[in-house]
Amino acid sequence: MPTTRAMEAQFQTLLEKLTASMNAIMGEMKSDLTASMNANMGEMKSELTTNIAEVNTKLTNVNEQISANMDELNNKLTANKEELKSDLKGIGDKLTTMDKKFEEMEGRIESVENKFEDMESKLEAKIFEKPSIKLSTYDGKSSWQVYKTQFSIVADANQWDSQTKACQLAASLRADAADILQTLPETQRLDFDALVNALELRFGEKCVKDYSRLQLKSRQQKVSETLQELATDVERLSHLAFSDCPTEVREVLALQHFIDGVRDPEIQKALRMTDLKDLKGALLFAMKFEAAQQATRKGRHPIRAVNESDTSNSSVERLERQMRSFMNRVESLMSQKADGKKTLKCWTCGREGHLQRSCRARQGAETNSASRKEVSEKLINGHLVGRRLPDFGKPHFQVCQISTKSTGENGIFIMGHVNELPCNMIIDTGANVSIIRNDLAQKLKEKLIWTPPRVVLQTVTGEKIDIHGKLKVNIKFGDTTYQHAVYVADIADPFILGLDFLKEHGFTLDFNKNELRSIHEEVTIFKIKHRTESIRQVTANENITIPPRTEIIVPGYIGNDVSFNSGLIGSAENKANGLLIASTLVDLSRKTIPVRICNVTEKSRVFQKGEVLATCSPVTCVCKSSSLLLSNSPQQLTPDLLENVELSPNRKAPQKDCSKNLKTCFLETVAILAILQ
C-alpha cells in the first residue's frame, strides 16, 4: 500500500513519542544506577581503609621483629669472625713453619741429588771420556777469520759452553794477540763475546769486501809462493770480495785475478791463450806448464851480473902480498926487539897506531860483507834464482862490486838475431861479459871454444857457476852485424848483453827515449813486463774528406800507452780498394801521427773522427844510413799501385802515369828527410 503524507505525519509523531518515552526511562535508570554506585563506593572505601590500617600495623610488627633478629645475627657473626681469624692465624703460622721445614728438606735433598749426579757424571766421564780436539795458538800474525772458524769447529766438537770457550780462547793467545787481555776489564776477560769483539776490532778485517777487492787488484805471486798458494789466496779473497755475486761470476773473477797475479810471464801468456772455465782448471794447466818448464831447464842456476876473473894471476899476486906482509912483520919485530919498545900495529891494514879490533878498514869490510848477505836473491825473467851454489870463500876470487837493483819484470831487452836466429837479448850493465844460454848455443851448431878452469862466472853475492865454453857469434839488430865472443852457461834468459859488448861497439843507453844507440843504428828497448806490442791502430783526429784523385797528409792519433818510440805506418786490412797508404817511419813521441793517403778513385772518401786510418807496427831498429833510401830508382819500384783499383781500362793508363809521379814524390821526400837527418 502506497504511503501518503498523512501516514508519514503519523509515523513521525509516533516516532517522536517513542523517543521521548525512551529518554525518560533512560534518565530514571541513570539516576538509580548513580545512587547505587555511590553507595557501594562508600562502603568499599571504608572497608579498604580499615584493611590498609591493619596491614600497616602488621608490617610494623614484622619489621621490628626482623630488626631484632638482624642485630642478634650480626652480633653472632662478629663473634664467630673473630674466633675464625684467631684460628686462621694460628693455622697460617703452623703452615709457614711447615713450609720452611719442607723447603729446607727439599734443599738438602737437591744438594744430595746434585752431589750424586756430579759424582755419577765424573765417573761416567772417566769411564767413557771422549778424546778432546787440541786447539792451536793464535799470535795475531795469521788470519783472524780463519782462526775464528777453526776455533768454532773445535768448540762444537768438544761441546764447550760460553765460559769454557772464553777460557780456552784466552789460553790460546800468544804474542801480540795476548796483549788484548790487558786491555779488557777483569769482569770481561772470561766473557767470550767481549773477548771475540776485542780480537775482531784488533785483528779482524774492516770493510771486508772493499779491502778484499783492493787486495785482489794488487795481488801478485810472491817470490817464494807456489801456484797452489796463490790460487788458494785468490779464491779466499774472491769469496770475501764478491760474496753477493753468483758462483759463476765469482769463478770468472777469481780466474782473471789468478792469471793477472801469476809471476812468470810465459805461464801467464799461456793461461791467457788457453780457453779456461774456472780457477781449478787454470791452476792445473799452470802447474803442468811449470813442470814442463822445469823439465826443459834441468840443472840450471840462473845468474845475472857476472865478472871474469883469472885465478892464476890473482893467486900469484896473493902470494906476493903475503910474502911482503910476512917480511914487513919480521922487520917490525926485529926493530921492536932492537929498540926495546912495543909499537902498536894493525894486522889488517898494516898501519901503525891502532890495533886490528879498531881498524876502520876491517869494519868497512865487515859492513860490506853483511850488506851483501842481506841482498835478496836476484830474479831472472820473473823466476827465482836457483838453489845457491856453495860459497867456497877462496880469497883469490875477485868479487865484482855492482849496484843491486830489482830485475824480473823491471828488466829491459832488445830484439835481434844471433847467427840469423831470432832472440830477445837482456841488457845487463852489471855483467862484465856477455852470456848465451846452453840450449840456444846448441841450436847454433857452432863448435865451442875451450875455456880453462881458472875462468869462472861469479855473481855479486859470491855465487859461482861453471861455464861450458866460449862461442863467437854474429849479433844483428838491423842491417849491421857485430861479431863478439860470448860465454856459454846455464842461465834463465836466452841471451845477456854485458858491458863488454856495449863498450866494444860504442853503444849508449837512452832511457828517456827507450833506445840503444850506436853510430850505425838506433835499437828500440822493451820492458820485460810489457813485452813486444802488437800492431796498433791509427785513428782520425777529426772529420776528414779526401777528394777524388787527391793525395793529402791526414793527422792521426795512436794513444798514449805505446811503449815503442818508432813505428811503421801501413794499410789497414779492412780498408776498401782505391786508397793508398804510404809506408812511413814515424816518431810516436809526438801527439799527432802524419798519415799520407792517396785517393785514386772517382769518389770522395770521408773519414769520421775516431775511424781507423791505418796501422802502426813497432820498429825494433832504425838504421841511420841514407844509402838504403836512395838505392832504388822509381822505375825499379813495383808498379802495382793500381792493381785493385776499380777503374775502366781507358782510365787506367792516365792513373798509371799519376802513380809513377806519386812514387817519385814519395821517394824524393824520403831522400830529403834522410839528408836533413
Steps between C-alpha positions, in 0.01 A plus 500: 500500500643832399589746771333834523594818657258436789659172573843657499380763748357236727809296482706808586284575798519143625873504470532819703286354778700183509821702524372712786391192697832334450685809619291514812569134576870549441511798739340303775728204454805728501408670822432163668830360387686811620350482842574129541851541377575783741370294787714200405810717454467645848477159654795367308711803593434461867585130484824568311607761752442257783698225323791732422532604861509140608767414240718795610478390858606145410790628284629713782503205732677282243770767441566530867544126531731487196718782638533324830595176327757680277670661796524168670644334186756779454619462853534124455685542162744752648583267782544206263716712270740592775525139603567393138770768459681386807471138390618577142797697630613211707455262207699739267789514741505125519487473117787752460711304742421180317583662159837613627573155628393351166721747307796415717437135441466554122826702492682225681354241267597705189854552626532130564360425153738753335796352681390157394454613137842673499665192635314286247594733209862507609505123520334472158739759354796307631361176367362627165717809446528605133836621368489882484624685192805714567484869418781681321637834621442843347773767497324770296709450186276252321142564385258555787202387292664165428595447864150601615344241269745236622426590863124468444545153350715383792260653756201323345687172488602527867154629605635801684270748667550878482726523804713207384532662157623821661755312713628297206520804270687704761742212561571460126608863444869570446727798426307809381165325532562432871536874562125532441440344844664800668263742328186322623354555850522207740125447476519452120807279476285189535222643282525320167308763301704789641827318430396418142391861438835630626693260275273586208565871554879445512562222248173478304456632147311828481292557190569142392365538147683822409820388670490162326437664162802725550708197596379312192580794275862518620550127568818369339682173546772540759861394459475173692127443445376201305215500251284298740546758775419783260183324378386430857548862605328634186203267557475616863515868408247451219255335739536796739495772235218362284291308752178652364574396141389172340741210508568516124587870514725446802682217320564721195632786715723265701637351177583844360676617820694173517629546144593863572685396816715226344857620511650301213418688176521181293246320720281810506507526121414130464207541743364794303520308173324193643122476524454446875171483685587510870783552745566129558554436130733800476701380801534150353613641164748740664651219710543282190659787311735574790598133522575501128716810543695340782548185293653702215724696735657222701806589700483874433619754749399836348721796564506857376798714590829320439868577472805331362792428728834337429579279798864440410600867500301571815662208683851618407422851611354366822819305574712806428289711734525237772878482461533877517274509804701225666830682434355824633390325818845342547670836453254661739567236766874539456477876535278471808745253656794729425332811633346325796179685444166354387326675209127451438433372150185376328517152348221583255624813323864490618496855635638603837320681777197269546411136548298263281181527708483878439598491131262696280590297195390181675175656621423619146571154359272337760226751419527429128497126565189529717325716242582247228351221711182699545455552125201296388537244225480656158214429262544396139211550258251463783672191653684450826866429489555129534641330805809681616833346415739443789714803579855373509622828643840478335686825536640488144153553344443863422144619561368763259319768701190620314188682608213276600174559317173314468469306177229261384217709357710817529766369260548619142575316176547560129403289200773374270654198331782271610640326191170570318303349792241741654572570865392736777817633665501622860708815556695479826758772560603321819638204305863532392459236227223390265340158553291269282285220635624147438195373309503805272872448433430140399247622241772710336696179430832677545807344658570623853834652588657331801526720808756421776365418847653814647236709321180502703176697507418664831201702621509791742394272785797273443313225318699324231395294200699287263508595133479262205734698281522802276332570168549760227165617369364756255256738670269695274230757587432678171734476201824522696665178619720496812745219570551427867623219726250388765508245781269196500342426839177381660296817549128571491500767229586397144767769459660766722672797340771606740700816544783359285281495189361850564846650549668319212247608239429847637140456613333751733172465689236773478227417752303816423436379144537127577777458244836326475708716267812450295653683205316268261153450646250566776353187663169519688507385864203306638412428862458139604163565661369663179659263251464593132176666408290392206386716212317815617226687316532864390171689520390837359519805726214675321249459218695492173387491135746388230400622153527263202846450346662696782786435739503662845669459838243420769567557876454177692501388863636177646463547879730572793563143619752405230827358630699537174618832355518421128234340287434407138173623353320245282163438340213367710369158400137603495547807279316507167681506166594832351708638791879488512672533839865603487736281703659760724733491798347724768603630840236387752619740770297771327131537567402515131595222258520605129330252267550546126190384308434505126145465366530368141125446450237729346311539827575698813585308813383621842667399828312566822680593821626182666485291183802281425730651237795262501703266720828557680750219561781526759845563354774315685791666322552817296805521272667840472647444151328686213648279227219252541241763426667610176600157371188440292378715213130572438505268199611206716205530738217252456233655271203348679346809659194477277464126504181491709357839398153478344554705181417446139784389270492835318568690823764274644775632270483862632482370854814293446686814400365673809614212722852521354510869584380421852776240536757759403349748742508249786859403426622859472332593827659210686840579349476864609410393854796261507738776385364739764564242769 
